[in-house]
Amino acid sequence: MFCIKCGEELKDGYCPKCKEKREMATLIVSRTGNAFGVVVDLNFEIDGVKYNILPGKTLTIPLIPGEHVFSYSIEVIGKREVNIKMADGETYLLKLDFFDLIYSKPKFILQEK
Ligand SMILES: [Zn+2]
């Protein structure tokens, strides 16, 4: 893991150059209700790593601070990509709703510490 500010390699999450501690960022992905009661598989990727989430489930994904590419594909709309920039120690909540994803971009909500 490298420092988000100066690029120096971290030692136990500590940047020797900035003399500051760097923490992992967290993305909480929570999927809301079913699509007409039908369980539709929803796949998404973060930086090319594949995830699958069922309705009502929540995934907590630790990420290295910095910019990440969130992508998902749904048959009727094809593949979409959004970038998310996370600072160290930040936690974002992403609520995934099958129909919201068709009509709007996913929203990443910064959580209070
Ligand atoms: Zn640094």
Backbone and ligand atoms as CSV (ligand in chain L), in Angstrom:
chain,resi,resn,atom,element,x,y,z
A,1,MET,N,N,0.846,-1.194,0.000
A,1,MET,CA,C,0.000,0.000,0.000
A,1,MET,C,C,0.884,1.248,0.000
A,2,PHE,N,N,0.469,2.234,-0.797
A,2,PHE,CA,C,1.268,3.444,-0.935
A,2,PHE,C,C,0.504,4.668,-0.439
A,3,CYS,N,N,1.248,5.673,-0.019
A,3,CYS,CA,C,0.649,6.906,0.495
A,3,CYS,C,C,-0.137,7.610,-0.611
A,4,ILE,N,N,-1.384,7.998,-0.306
A,4,ILE,CA,C,-2.247,8.659,-1.282
A,4,ILE,C,C,-1.733,10.067,-1.590
A,5,LYS,N,N,-1.006,10.682,-0.653
A,5,LYS,CA,C,-0.519,12.060,-0.843
A,5,LYS,C,C,0.818,12.117,-1.581
A,6,CYS,N,N,1.779,11.287,-1.176
A,6,CYS,CA,C,3.129,11.423,-1.738
A,6,CYS,C,C,3.602,10.199,-2.516
A,7,GLY,N,N,2.885,9.080,-2.421
A,7,GLY,CA,C,3.248,7.896,-3.185
A,7,GLY,C,C,4.290,7.006,-2.516
A,8,GLU,N,N,4.770,7.425,-1.371
A,8,GLU,CA,C,5.750,6.651,-0.604
A,8,GLU,C,C,5.134,5.331,-0.127
A,9,GLU,N,N,5.950,4.285,-0.044
A,9,GLU,CA,C,5.430,3.013,0.454
A,9,GLU,C,C,5.182,3.111,1.959
A,10,LEU,N,N,4.016,2.607,2.382
A,10,LEU,CA,C,3.636,2.698,3.791
A,10,LEU,C,C,4.246,1.566,4.601
A,11,LYS,N,N,4.546,1.891,5.836
A,11,LYS,CA,C,5.010,0.865,6.769
A,11,LYS,C,C,3.982,0.745,7.887
A,12,ASP,N,N,3.289,-0.410,7.911
A,12,ASP,CA,C,2.183,-0.622,8.862
A,12,ASP,C,C,1.149,0.506,8.791
A,13,GLY,N,N,0.839,0.939,7.569
A,13,GLY,CA,C,-0.164,1.988,7.378
A,13,GLY,C,C,0.334,3.382,7.705
A,14,TYR,N,N,1.642,3.521,7.950
A,14,TYR,CA,C,2.204,4.817,8.323
A,14,TYR,C,C,3.117,5.321,7.211
A,15,CYS,N,N,2.938,6.596,6.828
A,15,CYS,CA,C,3.796,7.167,5.799
A,15,CYS,C,C,4.999,7.840,6.453
A,16,PRO,N,N,6.226,7.328,6.180
A,16,PRO,CA,C,7.409,7.909,6.811
A,16,PRO,C,C,7.711,9.318,6.313
A,17,LYS,N,N,7.240,9.650,5.097
A,17,LYS,CA,C,7.512,10.962,4.511
A,17,LYS,C,C,6.572,12.032,5.077
A,18,CYS,N,N,5.256,11.740,5.073
A,18,CYS,CA,C,4.257,12.702,5.574
A,18,CYS,C,C,4.128,12.638,7.101
A,19,LYS,N,N,4.684,11.595,7.675
A,19,LYS,CA,C,4.570,11.348,9.115
A,19,LYS,C,C,3.093,11.301,9.565
A,20,GLU,N,N,2.306,10.622,8.762
A,20,GLU,CA,C,0.873,10.470,9.065
A,20,GLU,C,C,0.454,9.028,8.844
A,21,LYS,N,N,-0.589,8.628,9.570
A,21,LYS,CA,C,-1.136,7.292,9.404
A,21,LYS,C,C,-2.163,7.302,8.278
A,22,ARG,N,N,-2.104,6.275,7.451
A,22,ARG,CA,C,-3.087,6.124,6.362
A,22,ARG,C,C,-3.947,4.896,6.648
A,23,GLU,N,N,-5.252,5.080,6.552
A,23,GLU,CA,C,-6.157,3.955,6.798
A,23,GLU,C,C,-6.820,3.512,5.508
A,24,MET,N,N,-7.250,2.269,5.487
A,24,MET,CA,C,-8.003,1.772,4.344
A,24,MET,C,C,-9.333,2.504,4.257
A,25,ALA,N,N,-9.847,2.624,3.051
A,25,ALA,CA,C,-11.197,3.147,2.858
A,25,ALA,C,C,-12.139,1.940,2.802
A,26,THR,N,N,-13.424,2.188,3.023
A,26,THR,CA,C,-14.392,1.096,3.022
A,26,THR,C,C,-15.581,1.442,2.141
A,27,LEU,N,N,-15.975,0.487,1.348
A,27,LEU,CA,C,-17.201,0.647,0.569
A,27,LEU,C,C,-18.212,-0.398,1.043
A,28,ILE,N,N,-19.351,0.110,1.511
A,28,ILE,CA,C,-20.422,-0.794,1.927
A,28,ILE,C,C,-21.467,-0.818,0.816
A,29,VAL,N,N,-21.637,-1.975,0.241
A,29,VAL,CA,C,-22.619,-2.116,-0.841
A,29,VAL,C,C,-23.824,-2.861,-0.281
A,30,SER,N,N,-24.966,-2.198,-0.330
A,30,SER,CA,C,-26.171,-2.776,0.235
A,30,SER,C,C,-27.235,-2.860,-0.852
A,31,ARG,N,N,-27.776,-4.032,-1.034
A,31,ARG,CA,C,-28.774,-4.182,-2.089
A,31,ARG,C,C,-30.176,-4.201,-1.512
A,32,THR,N,N,-31.034,-3.392,-2.078
A,32,THR,CA,C,-32.410,-3.293,-1.608
A,32,THR,C,C,-33.272,-4.384,-2.246
A,33,GLY,N,N,-34.559,-4.236,-2.072
A,33,GLY,CA,C,-35.548,-5.262,-2.416
A,33,GLY,C,C,-35.456,-5.960,-3.760
A,34,ASN,N,N,-36.333,-6.867,-3.946
A,34,ASN,CA,C,-36.372,-7.664,-5.168
A,34,ASN,C,C,-36.990,-6.913,-6.333
A,35,ALA,N,N,-36.698,-7.365,-7.495
A,35,ALA,CA,C,-37.342,-6.846,-8.693
A,35,ALA,C,C,-38.612,-7.662,-8.938
A,36,PHE,N,N,-39.746,-7.083,-8.568
A,36,PHE,CA,C,-41.052,-7.762,-8.699
A,36,PHE,C,C,-41.046,-9.136,-8.024
A,37,GLY,N,N,-40.328,-9.229,-6.919
A,37,GLY,CA,C,-40.278,-10.491,-6.197
A,37,GLY,C,C,-39.429,-11.553,-6.861
A,38,VAL,N,N,-38.812,-11.176,-7.967
A,38,VAL,CA,C,-37.956,-12.129,-8.671
A,38,VAL,C,C,-36.511,-11.864,-8.254
A,39,VAL,N,N,-35.811,-12.901,-7.890
A,39,VAL,CA,C,-34.414,-12.712,-7.499
A,39,VAL,C,C,-33.558,-12.593,-8.757
A,40,VAL,N,N,-33.122,-11.362,-9.006
A,40,VAL,CA,C,-32.292,-11.117,-10.175
A,40,VAL,C,C,-30.849,-10.973,-9.715
A,41,ASP,N,N,-29.995,-11.718,-10.342
A,41,ASP,CA,C,-28.570,-11.629,-10.031
A,41,ASP,C,C,-28.045,-10.260,-10.409
A,42,LEU,N,N,-27.270,-9.694,-9.522
A,42,LEU,CA,C,-26.667,-8.415,-9.840
A,42,LEU,C,C,-25.164,-8.539,-9.661
A,43,ASN,N,N,-24.462,-8.317,-10.739
A,43,ASN,CA,C,-23.008,-8.410,-10.705
A,43,ASN,C,C,-22.414,-7.029,-10.860
A,44,PHE,N,N,-21.368,-6.784,-10.120
A,44,PHE,CA,C,-20.636,-5.538,-10.319
A,44,PHE,C,C,-19.150,-5.817,-10.178
A,45,GLU,N,N,-18.362,-4.851,-10.596
A,45,GLU,CA,C,-16.912,-4.994,-10.514
A,45,GLU,C,C,-16.313,-3.749,-9.898
A,46,ILE,N,N,-15.265,-3.971,-9.105
A,46,ILE,CA,C,-14.475,-2.842,-8.622
A,46,ILE,C,C,-13.058,-3.084,-9.092
A,47,ASP,N,N,-12.578,-2.178,-9.930
A,47,ASP,CA,C,-11.244,-2.316,-10.531
A,47,ASP,C,C,-11.063,-3.693,-11.175
A,48,GLY,N,N,-12.129,-4.190,-11.787
A,48,GLY,CA,C,-12.041,-5.461,-12.500
A,48,GLY,C,C,-12.258,-6.697,-11.627
A,49,VAL,N,N,-12.423,-6.500,-10.304
A,49,VAL,CA,C,-12.695,-7.630,-9.418
A,49,VAL,C,C,-14.210,-7.824,-9.347
A,50,LYS,N,N,-14.646,-9.048,-9.623
A,50,LYS,CA,C,-16.077,-9.320,-9.718
A,50,LYS,C,C,-16.731,-9.611,-8.362
A,51,TYR,N,N,-17.943,-9.065,-8.191
A,51,TYR,CA,C,-18.744,-9.328,-7.004
A,51,TYR,C,C,-20.158,-9.654,-7.454
A,52,ASN,N,N,-20.847,-10.399,-6.612
A,52,ASN,CA,C,-22.237,-10.727,-6.892
A,52,ASN,C,C,-23.024,-10.458,-5.628
A,53,ILE,N,N,-24.168,-9.805,-5.779
A,53,ILE,CA,C,-24.956,-9.485,-4.589
A,53,ILE,C,C,-26.427,-9.800,-4.810
A,54,LEU,N,N,-27.010,-10.451,-3.806
A,54,LEU,CA,C,-28.426,-10.810,-3.865
A,54,LEU,C,C,-29.242,-9.745,-3.127
A,55,PRO,N,N,-30.539,-9.645,-3.423
A,55,PRO,CA,C,-31.401,-8.668,-2.747
A,55,PRO,C,C,-31.344,-8.838,-1.228
A,56,GLY,N,N,-31.294,-7.709,-0.517
A,56,GLY,CA,C,-31.297,-7.727,0.939
A,56,GLY,C,C,-29.934,-7.986,1.570
A,57,LYS,N,N,-28.930,-8.209,0.739
A,57,LYS,CA,C,-27.587,-8.504,1.267
A,57,LYS,C,C,-26.709,-7.258,1.288
A,58,THR,N,N,-25.705,-7.301,2.151
A,58,THR,CA,C,-24.748,-6.201,2.267
A,58,THR,C,C,-23.333,-6.747,2.192
A,59,LEU,N,N,-22.495,-6.080,1.408
A,59,LEU,CA,C,-21.081,-6.454,1.330
A,59,LEU,C,C,-20.232,-5.297,1.836
A,60,THR,N,N,-19.247,-5.618,2.647
A,60,THR,CA,C,-18.314,-4.593,3.115
A,60,THR,C,C,-16.967,-4.854,2.461
A,61,ILE,N,N,-16.533,-3.897,1.655
A,61,ILE,CA,C,-15.332,-4.095,0.852
A,61,ILE,C,C,-14.252,-3.066,1.226
A,62,PRO,N,N,-13.153,-3.518,1.837
A,62,PRO,CA,C,-12.062,-2.590,2.139
A,62,PRO,C,C,-11.287,-2.247,0.862
A,63,LEU,N,N,-10.988,-0.976,0.659
A,63,LEU,CA,C,-10.270,-0.558,-0.540
A,63,LEU,C,C,-9.108,0.358,-0.186
A,64,ILE,N,N,-8.086,0.289,-0.994
A,64,ILE,CA,C,-6.952,1.191,-0.821
A,64,ILE,C,C,-7.425,2.604,-1.173
A,65,PRO,N,N,-7.106,3.602,-0.357
A,65,PRO,CA,C,-7.529,4.965,-0.685
A,65,PRO,C,C,-7.043,5.369,-2.072
A,66,GLY,N,N,-7.869,6.147,-2.757
A,66,GLY,CA,C,-7.534,6.568,-4.105
A,66,GLY,C,C,-8.746,6.437,-5.000
A,67,GLU,N,N,-8.515,6.394,-6.307
A,67,GLU,CA,C,-9.629,6.326,-7.236
A,67,GLU,C,C,-9.894,4.882,-7.661
A,68,HIS,N,N,-11.165,4.545,-7.703
A,68,HIS,CA,C,-11.566,3.202,-8.100
A,68,HIS,C,C,-12.643,3.269,-9.178
A,69,VAL,N,N,-12.693,2.223,-9.963
A,69,VAL,CA,C,-13.710,2.143,-11.016
A,69,VAL,C,C,-14.760,1.123,-10.607
A,70,PHE,N,N,-15.989,1.616,-10.473
A,70,PHE,CA,C,-17.120,0.748,-10.151
A,70,PHE,C,C,-17.894,0.532,-11.441
A,71,SER,N,N,-18.087,-0.715,-11.816
A,71,SER,CA,C,-18.856,-0.967,-13.031
A,71,SER,C,C,-19.866,-2.075,-12.808
A,72,TYR,N,N,-20.920,-2.014,-13.589
A,72,TYR,CA,C,-21.955,-3.031,-13.482
A,72,TYR,C,C,-22.593,-3.180,-14.838
A,73,SER,N,N,-23.185,-4.317,-15.077
A,73,SER,CA,C,-23.887,-4.466,-16.346
A,73,SER,C,C,-25.231,-5.141,-16.132
A,74,ILE,N,N,-26.208,-4.557,-16.756
A,74,ILE,CA,C,-27.577,-5.075,-16.716
A,74,ILE,C,C,-28.002,-5.232,-18.171
A,75,GLU,N,N,-28.605,-6.357,-18.452
A,75,GLU,CA,C,-28.926,-6.711,-19.834
A,75,GLU,C,C,-29.529,-5.559,-20.660
A,76,VAL,N,N,-30.535,-4.876,-20.102
A,76,VAL,CA,C,-31.233,-3.848,-20.891
A,76,VAL,C,C,-30.435,-2.565,-21.115
A,77,ILE,N,N,-29.440,-2.305,-20.285
A,77,ILE,CA,C,-28.683,-1.050,-20.441
A,77,ILE,C,C,-27.221,-1.263,-20.838
A,78,GLY,N,N,-26.756,-2.495,-20.735
A,78,GLY,CA,C,-25.355,-2.764,-21.038
A,78,GLY,C,C,-24.460,-2.421,-19.869
A,79,LYS,N,N,-23.187,-2.179,-20.171
A,79,LYS,CA,C,-22.224,-1.940,-19.096
A,79,LYS,C,C,-22.073,-0.442,-18.808
A,80,ARG,N,N,-22.043,-0.109,-17.522
A,80,ARG,CA,C,-21.820,1.272,-17.113
A,80,ARG,C,C,-20.685,1.343,-16.114
A,81,GLU,N,N,-19.994,2.463,-16.147
A,81,GLU,CA,C,-18.855,2.665,-15.252
A,81,GLU,C,C,-18.971,3.977,-14.512
A,82,VAL,N,N,-18.629,3.982,-13.254
A,82,VAL,CA,C,-18.541,5.224,-12.481
A,82,VAL,C,C,-17.231,5.191,-11.700
A,83,ASN,N,N,-16.620,6.357,-11.569
A,83,ASN,CA,C,-15.401,6.435,-10.770
A,83,ASN,C,C,-15.741,6.913,-9.374
A,84,ILE,N,N,-15.026,6.388,-8.414
A,84,ILE,CA,C,-15.192,6.865,-7.050
A,84,ILE,C,C,-13.815,7.122,-6.459
A,85,LYS,N,N,-13.691,8.302,-5.832
A,85,LYS,CA,C,-12.433,8.685,-5.202
A,85,LYS,C,C,-12.632,8.620,-3.693
A,86,MET,N,N,-11.783,7.858,-3.028
A,86,MET,CA,C,-11.925,7.682,-1.590
A,86,MET,C,C,-10.648,8.096,-0.880
A,87,ALA,N,N,-10.805,8.906,0.145
A,87,ALA,CA,C,-9.647,9.291,0.950
A,87,ALA,C,C,-9.434,8.246,2.036
A,88,ASP,N,N,-8.275,8.260,2.666
A,88,ASP,CA,C,-8.021,7.217,3.659
A,88,ASP,C,C,-8.964,7.337,4.856
A,89,GLY,N,N,-9.423,6.192,5.313
A,89,GLY,CA,C,-10.322,6.141,6.464
A,89,GLY,C,C,-11.776,6.439,6.141
A,90,GLU,N,N,-12.066,6.814,4.902
A,90,GLU,CA,C,-13.456,7.138,4.554
A,90,GLU,C,C,-14.291,5.879,4.310
A,91,THR,N,N,-15.559,5.980,4.675
A,91,THR,CA,C,-16.496,4.893,4.406
A,91,THR,C,C,-17.640,5.435,3.548
A,92,TYR,N,N,-17.910,4.742,2.470
A,92,TYR,CA,C,-19.015,5.130,1.594
A,92,TYR,C,C,-20.066,4.032,1.563
A,93,LEU,N,N,-21.311,4.464,1.550
A,93,LEU,CA,C,-22.408,3.524,1.408
A,93,LEU,C,C,-22.982,3.637,0.003
A,94,LEU,N,N,-23.138,2.508,-0.618
A,94,LEU,CA,C,-23.745,2.474,-1.945
A,94,LEU,C,C,-24.964,1.568,-1.876
A,95,LYS,N,N,-26.129,2.174,-2.072
A,95,LYS,CA,C,-27.355,1.376,-2.075
A,95,LYS,C,C,-27.683,1.002,-3.505
A,96,LEU,N,N,-27.742,-0.284,-3.738
A,96,LEU,CA,C,-28.033,-0.742,-5.088
A,96,LEU,C,C,-29.479,-1.192,-5.194
A,97,ASP,N,N,-30.176,-0.549,-6.077
A,97,ASP,CA,C,-31.539,-0.968,-6.367
A,97,ASP,C,C,-31.591,-1.259,-7.860
A,98,PHE,N,N,-32.069,-2.409,-8.183
A,98,PHE,CA,C,-32.056,-2.864,-9.574
A,98,PHE,C,C,-32.643,-1.824,-10.542
A,99,PHE,N,N,-33.777,-1.233,-10.183
A,99,PHE,CA,C,-34.416,-0.285,-11.096
A,99,PHE,C,C,-33.742,1.075,-11.090
A,100,ASP,N,N,-33.251,1.502,-9.920
A,100,ASP,CA,C,-32.488,2.751,-9.858
A,100,ASP,C,C,-31.280,2.690,-10.783
A,101,LEU,N,N,-30.661,1.518,-10.841
A,101,LEU,CA,C,-29.462,1.367,-11.661
A,101,LEU,C,C,-29.766,1.510,-13.147
A,102,ILE,N,N,-30.990,1.176,-13.510
A,102,ILE,CA,C,-31.373,1.309,-14.917
A,102,ILE,C,C,-31.608,2.777,-15.260
A,103,TYR,N,N,-32.230,3.506,-14.305
A,103,TYR,CA,C,-32.623,4.889,-14.602
A,103,TYR,C,C,-31.652,5.954,-14.134
A,104,SER,N,N,-30.791,5.628,-13.160
A,104,SER,CA,C,-29.860,6.651,-12.690
A,104,SER,C,C,-28.507,6.054,-12.309
A,105,LYS,N,N,-27.550,6.939,-12.136
A,105,LYS,CA,C,-26.199,6.510,-11.737
A,105,LYS,C,C,-26.192,6.134,-10.268
A,106,PRO,N,N,-25.362,5.168,-9.883
A,106,PRO,CA,C,-25.264,4.832,-8.456
A,106,PRO,C,C,-24.686,6.006,-7.667
A,107,LYS,N,N,-25.223,6.194,-6.442
A,107,LYS,CA,C,-24.756,7.289,-5.607
A,107,LYS,C,C,-23.963,6.730,-4.425
A,108,PHE,N,N,-22.787,7.272,-4.261
A,108,PHE,CA,C,-21.921,6.871,-3.149
A,108,PHE,C,C,-22.100,7.898,-2.029
A,109,ILE,N,N,-22.573,7.441,-0.886
A,109,ILE,CA,C,-22.868,8.353,0.208
A,109,ILE,C,C,-21.789,8.241,1.288
A,110,LEU,N,N,-21.118,9.347,1.534
A,110,LEU,CA,C,-20.065,9.376,2.552
A,110,LEU,C,C,-20.687,9.242,3.939
A,111,GLN,N,N,-20.174,8.306,4.729
A,111,GLN,CA,C,-20.705,8.065,6.066
A,111,GLN,C,C,-19.937,8.859,7.118
A,112,GLU,N,N,-20.684,9.336,8.107
A,112,GLU,CA,C,-20.047,10.033,9.227
A,112,GLU,C,C,-19.254,9.023,10.047
A,113,LYS,N,N,-18.154,9.496,10.615
A,113,LYS,CA,C,-17.348,8.581,11.439
A,113,LYS,C,C,-17.960,8.393,12.808
L,1,ZN,ZN,ZN,3.053,10.360,2.326
